[in-house]
Amino acid sequence: MVTGRFRAFAIASCIGMLLVLLAGALVTNTGSGRGCGDDWPLCHGKFIPAYTLETAIELSHRVVSGLEGLLVLGVAIAVYRKYIKNREAYKEPLFYAAGALWFTIIQALMGAAAVKWYQSPPVMAIHFGISIIAFAATMLLVIWTYRAKRGTLQTTMTVPKSVFTWTLATSIFCYVVIYLGAFIRHTESAGGCVGWPLCNGEVIPEMTGATSIVFIHRVGALIIGLMILGLYLHIRKTTGESSSMTSAAGWVLLLLVAQVMSGAWLTATVGNEDWFIFTSLVHNLIIVALFGLLMDILIRSWRLREGRGQA
């Protein structure tokens, strides 16, 4: 049902979206958002402008984003053509492909608006939030292609409604924490809390300026950590230790631990610009993978709770 060529196409669009995310984070972390002035889609009025580091970073981000846009469009067209021939089998991947295309368009328009007109940090943080949803959609499509390859799309497994409810609450709060992290970057508040796990040597620091922003993000991260741990234990208890849902929740929990460690590493490198850029990219890489897997659990718990027998 799913050819190797189509699977490779989906994987390429997922990798491309990840590169767009990382390139966007690099633009923010290096302060290269104005590397092409206020021109869009041209850069300083040219296709290939004079070289500066900021211009090179911003232009590279635009090129990668443009190529990814074509990839996502191509995947959406391919899925739609398959959907026309077999509506039942390709209903789910059409949802993922259409979602990736829609949020990629929104992402591009927000990026253009950020260049042409000043955008406040809260709006720019939303830009990252839109990007992570677009990535999740491409990741879900890749996961679907592998399940189709293994023939595991059909299952008699049922999931209690409580799993969906818990996963939905966890996913929404996770998105809020991700937004807070993006807000830290766009307000350049990373140095607000020195040290880890304490903030400036205090359990509850003085809630002013950058310190309050970072501390709220840390509190949110602690809460989402407890929610993910609880979700894993609940899924393991209700679906069994060897179920695919438990396995997916286990990966989310593992990525959570990695995210916490990368957060501590990020804090330790705040004063070193070169290392801080690298650790920030690692921090972003882990969270986008975690959110994508969380979305997979959310969708599967929704479908299985309805008793339709589809994973």
Summary of the structure (lengths in Angstrom):
residues: 311
radius of gyration: 20.5
end to end distance: 16.4
largest distance: 62.3
contacts: 1026
relative contact order: 0.11
helix: 75%
strand: 2%
